[in-house]
Amino acid sequence: MGENRGVVVKNDLDPVIAAKLKRTPDGLVAAIVREHGSGDVLMLAWMDDEALHRTLTTGRATYWSRSRQEYWVKGATSGHYQFVRNVALDCDGDALLVTVEQVGAACHTGEHTCFHDELPVVTAS
Amino acid sequence: MGENRGVVVKNDLDPVIAAKLKRTPDGLVAAIVREHGSGDVLMLAWMDDEALHRTLTTGRATYWSRSRQEYWVKGATSGHYQFVRNVALDCDGDALLVTVEQVGAACHTGEHTCFHDELPVVTAS
């Protein structure tokens, strides 16, 4: 944690994969994290090329923290690791679906998933 | 479609909800779209405040197209509408989980979901 981005060897991601990515203005793709087995959507996190490279080559979900501006191995401080079973890129290259074995709670609040706050919606048909 | 953003009345979103959002540098939150019933993760799209407002008040999933730079009612051209059953915001306000009844295929390629491209991953435990 607390790595200096300037020191980390950047862009070790396979260039064939890197060429498919469509990034946000700050160089990130969205990573939807789904639980293996239950299929529950646990959280959304962000990856730059290096975080995706680390995820694919270590099998431990690794993200880029927008708030802390550092790489973040999920579970490194909480013990709530995510062991990656599958990663799929979407048709336009701006999102990943990461299927994981989740240890403990996915959310830092202790909840199973991060999606607690239901918004009022008018249902149509 | 093809609206001029300058003409659209912006920011009709409930200010209580707007205050919770943590947006990308271009003003967007990620919307994970999940199918009601199957629980399948169908796609990822993007919403600005106005797209979220329209989604919540019409019950039809409405996104901001980053490539076309316009609002986009899913299904308006394809007929593959998404009727919204539930919307939940995550704990840090940068992602929405939108549960929908999907008409037809979610992906413009005709596939059920947009996540076709499996990437090679080393699994750990």
Contacts between the chains, C-beta under 8 A, distances in Angstrom:
chain1	res1	chain2	res2	distance
A	17	B	119	6.2
A	20	B	117	7.2
A	24	B	24	5.1
A	24	B	25	7.0
A	24	B	26	7.2
A	25	B	24	7.0
A	25	B	25	4.5
A	25	B	26	5.6
A	26	B	24	7.2
A	26	B	25	5.6
A	30	B	30	4.6
A	30	B	44	5.7
A	30	B	95	7.6
A	32	B	32	5.2
A	32	B	41	5.9
A	32	B	44	6.3
A	34	B	41	6.0
A	39	B	39	4.6
A	39	B	40	7.8
A	40	B	39	7.8
A	41	B	32	5.9
A	41	B	34	6.0
A	41	B	41	6.5
A	41	B	97	5.6
A	43	B	90	6.7
A	43	B	95	7.8
A	44	B	30	5.7
A	44	B	32	6.3
A	44	B	90	6.3
A	44	B	94	6.9
A	44	B	95	3.6
A	55	B	121	7.3
A	56	B	119	6.1
A	56	B	120	6.6
A	56	B	121	5.0
A	56	B	122	6.8
A	57	B	122	5.7
A	58	B	122	6.8
A	58	B	124	6.2
A	59	B	121	6.3
A	59	B	122	4.9
A	59	B	123	4.7
A	59	B	124	3.1
A	59	B	125	7.8
A	60	B	124	5.7
A	66	B	94	7.7
A	67	B	92	7.6
A	83	B	123	7.0
A	83	B	124	5.6
A	83	B	125	5.6
A	84	B	121	5.4
A	84	B	123	6.5
A	84	B	124	7.3
A	85	B	121	7.8
A	85	B	123	6.3
A	86	B	118	6.8
A	86	B	121	6.8
A	87	B	118	7.2
A	87	B	119	4.6
A	87	B	121	5.1
A	88	B	115	4.1
A	88	B	116	6.9
A	88	B	117	6.0
A	88	B	118	5.0
A	88	B	119	6.8
A	89	B	115	7.2
A	89	B	117	4.2
A	89	B	119	6.0
A	90	B	43	6.7
A	90	B	44	6.3
A	90	B	114	4.1
A	90	B	115	5.2
A	90	B	116	7.7
A	90	B	117	7.4
A	91	B	107	5.7
A	91	B	108	7.0
A	91	B	109	5.8
A	91	B	111	7.8
A	91	B	114	4.7
A	91	B	116	6.5
A	91	B	117	7.6
A	92	B	67	7.6
A	92	B	114	7.5
A	94	B	44	6.9
A	94	B	66	7.7
A	95	B	30	7.6
A	95	B	43	7.7
A	95	B	44	3.6
A	95	B	114	7.5
A	95	B	115	7.8
A	96	B	119	7.9
A	97	B	41	5.6
A	97	B	115	4.4
A	101	B	125	7.8
A	107	B	91	5.7
A	108	B	91	7.1
A	109	B	91	5.8
A	111	B	91	7.8
A	114	B	90	4.2
A	114	B	91	4.7
A	114	B	92	7.5
A	114	B	95	7.6
A	115	B	88	4.1
A	115	B	89	7.2
A	115	B	90	5.2
A	115	B	95	7.8
A	115	B	97	4.4
A	116	B	88	6.9
A	116	B	90	7.7
A	116	B	91	6.5
A	117	B	20	7.2
A	117	B	88	6.0
A	117	B	89	4.2
A	117	B	90	7.3
A	117	B	91	7.6
A	118	B	86	6.8
A	118	B	87	7.2
A	118	B	88	5.0
A	119	B	17	6.2
A	119	B	56	6.0
A	119	B	87	4.6
A	119	B	88	6.8
A	119	B	89	6.0
A	119	B	96	7.9
A	120	B	56	6.6
A	121	B	55	7.3
A	121	B	56	5.0
A	121	B	59	6.3
A	121	B	84	5.4
A	121	B	85	7.8
A	121	B	86	6.8
A	121	B	87	5.1
A	122	B	56	6.8
A	122	B	57	5.7
A	122	B	58	6.7
A	122	B	59	4.9
A	123	B	59	4.7
A	123	B	83	7.0
A	123	B	84	6.5
A	123	B	85	6.3
A	124	B	58	6.2
A	124	B	59	3.1
A	124	B	60	5.6
A	124	B	83	5.6
A	124	B	84	7.3
A	125	B	59	7.7
A	125	B	83	5.6
A	125	B	101	7.7
